[in-house]
Amino acid sequence: MADAAVAIANKPAWVDLGSSDGAGSRDFYSKVSGWRVEVNPDPQYGGYGLAKVGGQDVAGIGPTQSPDQPSAWQFYIGTDDAEALGRKVEAAGGKVVAPPFDVGDQGKMAVFQDPSGAFISAWQPTRMGGFQTEGPNTFGWAELSARGLDKALPFYRDVFGWSAKTQDTDGQPYTEFQVDGQSLAGAQEMNTMAPAEMPSYWMVYFQVDDVDQTYRKATDAGGQEMMAPQDYPGGRFAIIRDPQGAFFGLFKSTRA
């Protein structure tokens, strides 16, 4: 799987949901996104399930690591050397929250914290290479909301080699992280209306054919509106809180 590790290095590789109610989450996302979630029966994976579209892996859903941990989506960047990546993280002013460890025979993962306080994970594949498909109801974008974006941008440049392309959108600066001119994720300063106790965070977005229709499916299935469907310069989006408390976005791009 060395070739796969190189192919996904420094790029979005995976997303998964740590849920306080795995069965409830599997039911919700199956209704909203049409995912078929297959739970691994091997006890070492702790009830972790792979969500599939057309038989191809698109995301994971598993239990939280402790009862007091809130449900949340986790964003992974690919690497061909998780140990070396951890050293880069520390050198760039970040923290290694969970040093690299084996996930069965699937690969290695690690959890880091950037200088603004946002958590981000890494995946070094062995058997599991990460996303297997793209298109409707799959991962489409991730966005960092940071308290002190000026601290975060150099970190992602130094650790992952991401360049920052910043433009002003309706008076609000927005940064796109790029590798070889390809936009991989976004970043912005935390909204001033956000509660003071809200830490910096990464938000996961799933691309859909129809934001309004999928939004209605989500709210009908028990999701809570955070931001109703609305246009942005590159398309249309909405943000939802699922019944277990995890936030996620929906979007459809109008870019060619």
Secondary structure, 3 states (H helix, E strand, C coil): CHHHHHHHECCEEEEEEEECCHHHHHHHHHHHHCCEEEECCCHHHCCCEEEEECCEEEEEEEECCCCCCCCEEEEEEECCCHHHHHHHHHHCCCEEEEEEEEECCCEEEEEEECCCCCEEEEEEECCCCCCCCCCCCEEEEEEEEECCHHHHHHHHHHHHCCEEEEEEECCEEEEEEEECCEEEEEEEECCCCCCCCCCCEEEEEEECCCHHHHHHHHHHCCCEEEEEEEEECCEEEEEEECCCCCEEEEEEECCC
